[in-house]
Amino acid sequence: MLETLVCPATQSRLDYDRAAQELISRKARLAFPIRDGIPVLLVGEARALDD
């Protein structure tokens, strides 16, 4: 199912970070949380990635 999800900000692909339970948009530099097994793909809920 991950192949069908895209970043809501850039429409780019997302990478799954199993340890952090997040979907990562490298292009947007955002990490979207996964809560109770459901990806929360809201830009306002994402955290900014550090360098």
Secondary structure by P-SEA (a helix, b strand, c coil): cccccccccccbbbbbbccccbbbcccccbbbbbcccccccccccbbbbcc
